[in-house]
């Protein structure tokens, strides 16, 4: 210490050897990750072990529809819709479309997070674990820059009780604040960075057993993710239950009204149509089943 120093005087000082200090940054991050991992719904991820052999589109089926979804995902223009909604009755293949899309977009580094609701799984039939699960995946998704993820994990360290708070509070603490802290100059440009994963897939909103929770989540997607232009695109699939009817499918849907250029486009060859604002892709049965994939 102080090699070759001359005429140096230090009073009332205490010195510690750095290699003897117990603090280890990587261990600290690992501890925070584990704390968060204990409060997410692992079974809700598209590649979760609990969902082994999930429904997906067979090879060379729904090629046009999957292509339309992928085109929307890859459109990073400022006018591109931030929400795409796939709706239809049971057995129409909604989950298969979302699963196949997630699997194909993951290798391209596009997927930020996924959440597959299920009425038969108490970990994913409600909103209790929704925001922590989405935030955890966002934190790990950008492997080229861990700054955002580190902010998310520090938020858990600051207030471990965040997992018991309201979904709005969780959204603020686990997603919005980390975005603002990591990008104080604004995060709107993140959406245009090729290295930033931005696709969030949400399947089976109708499997969230409480309709009030369905409405609550749709409101959050509308007022925060869309209105505040968070740097994400959301692919949402659900049966056309009343909360979705009120938000998107009805003529006066509050999410639909945010698009002055609402123009449905027929996808006749695919047996449905696509609303390029709210992003509805709605499938209607017309006699026999057209697609070799199941919900």
matplotlib code that plots the C-alpha trace (Angstrom):
import matplotlib.pyplot as plt

x = [0.0, 1.3, 4.4, 7.3, 5.2, 7.1, 6.2, 2.7, 0.6, -2.7, -4.6, -7.5, -7.8, -9.0, -7.8, -9.4, -7.9, -10.3, -9.9, -11.2, -14.4, -17.5, -19.5, -19.7, -21.7, -22.6, -23.8, -26.0, -27.6, -28.1, -29.8, -32.2, -33.0, -33.8, -36.1, -38.0, -38.0, -39.8, -42.7, -43.3, -45.4, -42.8, -45.5, -46.8, -43.7, -44.1, -41.3, -42.2, -41.8, -45.4, -46.6, -44.5, -45.8, -48.0, -50.4, -48.7, -49.4, -48.3, -45.8, -47.2, -50.5, -51.7, -48.8, -50.5, -51.8, -48.5, -46.9, -49.3, -48.5, -44.8, -45.0, -46.8, -44.2, -41.3, -42.8, -41.0, -42.5, -44.0, -47.4, -47.5, -50.1, -48.6, -51.4, -52.5, -55.4, -56.3, -59.9, -62.2, -64.1, -62.6, -60.7, -59.9, -56.2, -55.5, -53.0, -51.3, -50.8, -49.3, -47.1, -45.8, -45.2, -43.2, -41.1, -40.3, -39.5, -37.3, -34.2, -34.5, -34.2, -37.7, -39.4, -39.3, -41.8, -44.7, -47.6, -50.0, -53.1, -54.7, -57.9, -56.6, -53.4, -53.7, -50.4, -51.7, -55.5, -55.2, -53.1, -51.1, -48.0, -48.6, -46.5, -43.5, -43.5, -43.4, -40.9, -38.6, -38.5, -37.9, -35.0, -33.3, -34.3, -31.7, -28.5, -26.4, -27.1, -28.1, -28.6, -32.4, -32.5, -30.2, -32.6, -35.6, -33.7, -32.7, -36.3, -37.1, -34.2, -35.5, -39.0, -39.5, -43.1, -43.8, -45.1, -48.0, -48.9, -51.6, -50.9, -50.6, -48.0, -46.1, -46.2, -44.8, -42.0, -41.0, -41.3, -41.9, -39.4, -36.6, -37.2, -37.0, -33.9, -32.1, -33.1, -33.5, -33.5, -36.5, -37.1, -39.2, -36.3, -35.7, -38.4, -36.3, -33.1, -32.5, -30.9, -33.9, -36.5, -39.9, -42.6, -44.8, -47.2, -50.3, -52.5, -55.8, -56.9, -60.4, -58.6, -58.1, -61.1, -62.1, -63.6, -62.8, -59.1, -59.5, -60.9, -58.1, -55.4, -57.0, -57.1, -53.5, -52.5, -54.5, -53.5, -49.9, -48.4, -50.3, -50.9, -47.5, -45.9, -43.8, -41.2, -43.2, -45.6, -48.3, -49.8, -52.9, -55.2, -58.5, -62.0, -64.4, -65.6, -67.4, -64.2, -62.7, -65.9, -66.0, -62.3, -61.7, -64.3, -67.3, -67.9, -67.3, -64.4, -62.3, -59.1, -60.4, -61.3, -57.6, -57.1, -58.6, -57.5, -59.4, -59.9, -60.6, -59.0, -60.5, -58.2, -60.6, -58.1, -57.6, -61.2, -61.1, -60.2, -57.5, -58.0, -54.7, -55.2, -56.4, -54.9, -57.8, -57.5, -60.9, -61.6, -65.1, -66.2, -67.4, -68.5, -65.5, -62.4, -59.7, -56.6, -54.6, -53.9, -55.9, -56.3]
y = [0.0, 3.5, 2.1, 4.7, 7.3, 10.0, 12.5, 11.1, 11.6, 9.9, 10.3, 8.3, 6.0, 2.4, 0.2, -3.0, -5.3, -5.4, -9.1, -9.7, -7.8, -10.0, -7.9, -9.6, -7.9, -11.0, -12.8, -9.7, -9.9, -13.6, -13.1, -10.5, -12.8, -15.7, -13.4, -12.4, -16.0, -17.1, -14.7, -15.4, -18.0, -20.1, -22.2, -19.2, -19.0, -20.2, -22.8, -23.8, -27.5, -27.5, -26.7, -29.4, -30.2, -27.2, -26.7, -25.2, -24.8, -27.7, -27.2, -25.4, -24.5, -20.9, -19.7, -16.5, -15.6, -16.3, -14.2, -11.3, -11.5, -11.6, -8.6, -6.6, -7.6, -6.6, -3.2, -0.8, 2.3, 4.9, 4.4, 0.7, -0.6, -1.6, -4.2, -7.1, -9.2, -12.7, -13.6, -16.5, -19.3, -22.3, -24.7, -22.0, -22.3, -19.0, -20.6, -22.4, -19.2, -17.4, -20.4, -20.7, -17.0, -17.0, -20.0, -18.5, -15.0, -16.1, -17.0, -13.5, -11.9, -10.3, -11.9, -9.8, -11.8, -14.3, -15.2, -18.0, -17.9, -21.1, -21.6, -25.0, -23.6, -21.4, -19.7, -18.3, -18.0, -14.6, -11.4, -12.0, -13.1, -11.4, -8.2, -9.9, -12.6, -10.1, -7.9, -10.9, -11.9, -8.3, -8.0, -11.1, -10.6, -8.1, -10.1, -7.5, -4.9, -5.9, -2.4, -2.5, -5.9, -4.8, -1.9, -4.3, -6.6, -3.6, -2.6, -5.9, -5.4, -2.0, -3.2, -7.0, -6.4, -5.2, -8.6, -8.1, -4.7, -3.9, -4.7, -0.9, -0.5, -3.6, -2.1, 1.2, -0.4, -3.3, -1.9, 1.8, 3.0, 0.7, 2.0, 5.6, 5.0, 3.2, 5.6, 9.0, 10.8, 8.8, 5.2, 5.8, 5.2, 1.7, 0.4, 1.2, -0.5, -3.9, -5.3, -4.6, -7.4, -5.8, -8.5, -9.5, -12.4, -12.8, -15.9, -16.9, -13.7, -15.3, -18.0, -15.4, -16.5, -13.1, -10.8, -7.8, -8.8, -9.2, -5.6, -4.3, -5.8, -4.4, -1.0, -1.2, -2.3, 0.7, 3.5, 2.5, 0.3, 2.0, 5.6, 6.0, 4.3, 1.8, 0.2, -3.0, -4.7, -6.9, -10.0, -10.8, -13.8, -14.4, -15.7, -12.7, -12.4, -9.2, -7.3, -7.8, -6.8, -3.5, -2.8, -3.8, -5.8, -3.5, -0.5, 1.9, 0.0, 2.4, 0.9, 1.0, 4.7, 5.5, 4.8, 7.4, 5.3, 2.2, 0.1, -3.6, -5.6, -8.9, -11.9, -14.0, -16.8, -17.2, -17.1, -14.0, -10.4, -8.2, -4.9, -3.2, -0.8, -2.9, -5.7, -8.0, -11.1, -12.7, -16.2, -17.3, -20.9, -21.4, -25.0, -27.2, -26.4, -24.8, -25.1, -28.1, -26.7, -26.7, -24.3]
z = [0.0, -0.9, -2.6, -2.7, -1.0, 0.8, 3.6, 3.8, 6.9, 7.6, 10.8, 12.3, 9.3, 9.0, 6.1, 4.8, 2.2, -0.8, -1.2, 2.3, 1.9, 2.0, -0.5, -3.9, -6.6, -8.5, -5.4, -4.6, -8.1, -7.7, -4.4, -5.9, -8.8, -6.5, -4.4, -7.5, -8.9, -5.8, -6.7, -10.3, -12.2, -13.9, -15.4, -17.4, -19.6, -23.2, -22.7, -19.1, -18.2, -16.8, -20.4, -22.0, -25.5, -25.8, -28.7, -31.7, -35.4, -37.6, -40.3, -43.3, -41.6, -41.0, -43.0, -44.1, -40.6, -38.9, -41.6, -40.9, -37.2, -37.8, -40.2, -37.5, -34.9, -37.0, -38.0, -35.8, -37.4, -35.1, -36.6, -36.0, -33.5, -30.1, -29.4, -31.5, -30.3, -31.5, -30.6, -31.3, -29.6, -27.9, -30.2, -32.9, -32.3, -30.5, -28.1, -30.9, -32.8, -29.8, -28.9, -32.4, -32.7, -29.4, -30.5, -33.8, -32.5, -29.6, -31.8, -33.4, -30.0, -30.2, -27.2, -24.0, -22.0, -22.2, -19.9, -20.6, -18.3, -17.3, -15.3, -14.1, -12.5, -9.4, -10.2, -13.5, -13.2, -11.6, -11.7, -8.5, -10.3, -13.7, -13.3, -11.5, -14.1, -17.0, -15.2, -14.4, -18.1, -19.3, -16.8, -18.3, -22.0, -23.0, -22.7, -24.4, -21.8, -18.2, -17.0, -17.1, -15.5, -12.6, -11.9, -11.8, -9.3, -7.2, -6.9, -5.3, -2.9, -1.9, -1.1, -0.9, 0.0, -3.6, -4.4, -2.0, -3.5, -6.1, -9.7, -10.4, -7.7, -9.0, -12.5, -11.3, -9.1, -11.3, -14.8, -15.0, -12.5, -13.8, -17.3, -16.1, -14.0, -16.7, -19.5, -17.8, -21.2, -22.2, -23.2, -26.3, -28.6, -27.2, -29.4, -32.5, -31.2, -33.0, -29.8, -27.5, -27.1, -27.2, -27.8, -24.9, -25.6, -23.3, -24.0, -22.6, -20.9, -20.5, -18.4, -15.7, -13.6, -12.3, -15.0, -12.9, -13.2, -16.9, -17.1, -14.8, -17.0, -20.2, -18.6, -17.7, -21.2, -22.5, -20.1, -19.6, -22.3, -25.1, -23.9, -22.4, -25.5, -23.5, -25.8, -26.2, -28.6, -27.1, -28.7, -26.8, -27.3, -25.6, -26.2, -26.8, -23.3, -22.1, -20.8, -24.3, -26.0, -24.0, -24.6, -28.1, -30.0, -29.6, -31.9, -29.1, -27.4, -25.4, -26.9, -30.4, -30.1, -29.7, -33.4, -35.7, -38.7, -37.7, -40.9, -40.7, -43.4, -44.7, -44.7, -46.8, -47.5, -43.7, -42.8, -40.7, -40.5, -39.0, -37.2, -37.6, -34.7, -31.8, -33.8, -33.7, -35.7, -35.4, -36.7, -37.6, -38.2, -41.7, -42.1, -41.7, -39.8, -42.0, -39.9, -38.7, -35.2, -32.1, -29.2]

ax = plt.figure().add_subplot(projection="3d")
ax.plot(x, y, z, "-o")
ax.set_aspect("equal")
plt.show()
